[in-house]
Amino acid sequence: DKGDDVVLSLEELEKYFDPYLPKRYGKILPLGHKERCRELVELRSIFFFIARTMNYGLKVMGNYLNGRDHTTVIHNITTFRNLYDTDAKFKEKYFTILNRIKQDHEPSTMEHTDKVGFES
């Protein structure tokens, strides 16, 4: 389910996370990697939160990142909320990524993300 007001494809959105992807054993881990290191977990939760604010369905988002279940997506969005409320560095990373997206797109197309609304 992709809303009509979707600004970015999930592929386009994922590219904004490239500069933040962690390296392991000399290789950059993609966002959909099964690894559960903190950096990747945080990035995935930001990715899912932003995709959700763009009206992507839980199933679509989960399938996009290596066939994850919709409950995993919900868990990631919950993780986003918890980290957003408690971790200043996480919040800073979220706004850095969000601002890069806004620089490349009409500000009005992303303004719904300013209100960190927490409906799942």
The 8 nearest C-alpha neighbors of each residue, nearest first, counted from 0:
[[1, 56, 55, 2, 59, 54, 58, 57],
 [0, 2, 55, 54, 56, 3, 5, 59],
 [1, 3, 54, 4, 5, 55, 0, 53],
 [4, 2, 5, 1, 54, 6, 53, 0],
 [3, 5, 2, 6, 53, 54, 108, 1],
 [6, 4, 53, 3, 2, 7, 54, 1],
 [7, 5, 4, 108, 8, 53, 109, 104],
 [8, 6, 11, 5, 12, 9, 10, 53],
 [7, 9, 11, 10, 12, 6, 5, 13],
 [8, 10, 12, 11, 13, 7, 50, 63],
 [11, 9, 13, 8, 12, 14, 7, 63],
 [12, 10, 8, 14, 9, 13, 7, 15],
 [11, 13, 9, 14, 10, 15, 7, 8],
 [12, 14, 10, 15, 11, 16, 9, 17],
 [15, 13, 16, 17, 11, 12, 10, 18],
 [16, 14, 13, 17, 12, 96, 100, 18],
 [15, 17, 14, 13, 19, 18, 20, 42],
 [16, 18, 14, 20, 19, 15, 13, 29],
 [19, 17, 16, 20, 15, 14, 21, 96],
 [20, 18, 17, 16, 21, 42, 38, 15],
 [19, 21, 17, 18, 28, 27, 16, 29],
 [22, 20, 27, 28, 19, 38, 23, 39],
 [23, 21, 27, 26, 28, 25, 24, 20],
 [24, 22, 26, 25, 27, 21, 28, 34],
 [23, 25, 26, 22, 27, 28, 21, 34],
 [24, 26, 23, 22, 27, 28, 21, 20],
 [27, 25, 22, 23, 24, 28, 21, 29],
 [26, 28, 22, 21, 29, 20, 23, 25],
 [27, 29, 21, 22, 20, 32, 26, 30],
 [30, 28, 32, 31, 27, 20, 17, 21],
 [29, 31, 32, 43, 28, 39, 20, 42],
 [30, 32, 64, 29, 65, 33, 43, 63],
 [33, 31, 29, 34, 30, 28, 65, 64],
 [32, 34, 35, 31, 65, 30, 29, 28],
 [35, 33, 32, 36, 39, 28, 40, 31],
 [34, 36, 40, 37, 33, 39, 32, 38],
 [37, 35, 39, 38, 34, 40, 21, 41],
 [36, 38, 40, 39, 41, 35, 42, 34],
 [39, 37, 41, 40, 36, 42, 21, 20],
 [38, 40, 42, 41, 37, 36, 43, 35],
 [39, 41, 37, 43, 42, 38, 35, 36],
 [42, 40, 44, 38, 39, 43, 37, 45],
 [43, 41, 39, 45, 44, 40, 46, 38],
 [42, 44, 46, 40, 45, 41, 39, 47],
 [43, 45, 75, 79, 41, 47, 46, 42],
 [46, 44, 48, 42, 43, 47, 49, 79],
 [47, 45, 43, 49, 44, 48, 42, 50],
 [48, 46, 50, 44, 45, 49, 51, 43],
 [47, 49, 51, 45, 76, 50, 46, 44],
 [48, 50, 52, 51, 46, 47, 45, 53],
 [51, 49, 53, 47, 52, 48, 55, 46],
 [50, 52, 54, 48, 55, 53, 49, 47],
 [51, 53, 49, 54, 50, 48, 112, 111],
 [52, 54, 50, 51, 5, 55, 49, 6],
 [55, 53, 51, 2, 52, 1, 56, 50],
 [54, 56, 1, 51, 50, 53, 0, 2],
 [55, 57, 0, 59, 58, 60, 54, 1],
 [58, 56, 69, 60, 59, 61, 72, 55],
 [59, 57, 69, 61, 60, 56, 62, 68],
 [58, 60, 62, 56, 61, 57, 63, 0],
 [61, 59, 63, 57, 58, 62, 56, 55],
 [62, 60, 67, 58, 63, 64, 68, 59],
 [61, 63, 66, 59, 64, 60, 67, 65],
 [62, 64, 60, 61, 65, 59, 66, 9],
 [63, 65, 31, 61, 62, 66, 67, 60],
 [66, 64, 31, 67, 62, 63, 61, 32],
 [65, 67, 62, 61, 64, 63, 68, 60],
 [68, 66, 61, 62, 65, 64, 71, 69],
 [67, 69, 71, 70, 61, 66, 72, 58],
 [70, 68, 72, 57, 58, 71, 61, 73],
 [71, 69, 73, 72, 68, 74, 57, 67],
 [72, 70, 74, 68, 69, 73, 75, 67],
 [71, 73, 69, 75, 70, 74, 61, 57],
 [74, 72, 70, 76, 75, 71, 77, 69],
 [73, 75, 71, 77, 72, 76, 70, 78],
 [76, 74, 44, 78, 72, 77, 73, 79],
 [75, 77, 79, 73, 78, 48, 74, 44],
 [78, 76, 74, 80, 79, 75, 73, 81],
 [79, 77, 75, 81, 76, 80, 82, 74],
 [80, 78, 76, 44, 82, 77, 81, 83],
 [81, 79, 83, 77, 78, 82, 84, 76],
 [80, 82, 78, 84, 83, 79, 85, 77],
 [81, 83, 85, 86, 79, 84, 80, 78],
 [82, 84, 80, 90, 81, 85, 79, 86],
 [85, 83, 81, 82, 80, 86, 90, 87],
 [84, 86, 82, 83, 81, 87, 89, 90],
 [87, 85, 82, 89, 88, 83, 84, 90],
 [86, 88, 90, 89, 91, 85, 83, 84],
 [89, 87, 91, 90, 86, 92, 93, 83],
 [88, 90, 92, 86, 91, 87, 93, 83],
 [91, 89, 87, 93, 83, 88, 92, 94],
 [90, 92, 88, 94, 89, 93, 95, 87],
 [91, 93, 95, 89, 90, 94, 88, 96],
 [94, 92, 90, 96, 91, 95, 97, 89],
 [93, 95, 97, 91, 96, 92, 98, 90],
 [96, 94, 92, 98, 97, 93, 91, 99],
 [97, 95, 99, 93, 94, 98, 92, 100],
 [96, 98, 94, 100, 99, 95, 93, 101],
 [97, 99, 101, 95, 100, 96, 94, 102],
 [100, 98, 102, 96, 101, 97, 95, 103],
 [99, 101, 97, 98, 103, 102, 104, 96],
 [100, 102, 98, 104, 103, 99, 106, 97],
 [103, 101, 99, 100, 104, 98, 106, 105],
 [104, 102, 101, 100, 99, 105, 106, 98],
 [105, 103, 101, 102, 106, 100, 108, 109],
 [104, 106, 108, 107, 101, 103, 109, 102],
 [107, 105, 108, 101, 109, 104, 110, 102],
 [108, 106, 110, 109, 105, 111, 104, 101],
 [109, 107, 105, 106, 110, 6, 104, 111],
 [110, 108, 107, 111, 106, 112, 101, 105],
 [109, 111, 107, 112, 113, 108, 106, 114],
 [110, 112, 113, 109, 114, 52, 108, 115],
 [113, 111, 110, 114, 109, 115, 52, 49],
 [114, 112, 111, 110, 115, 109, 116, 97],
 [113, 115, 116, 112, 111, 110, 117, 52],
 [114, 116, 113, 112, 117, 111, 80, 52],
 [117, 115, 114, 118, 112, 52, 111, 113],
 [116, 118, 119, 115, 80, 76, 77, 114],
 [117, 119, 116, 52, 115, 51, 76, 77],
 [118, 117, 73, 76, 51, 77, 116, 48]]
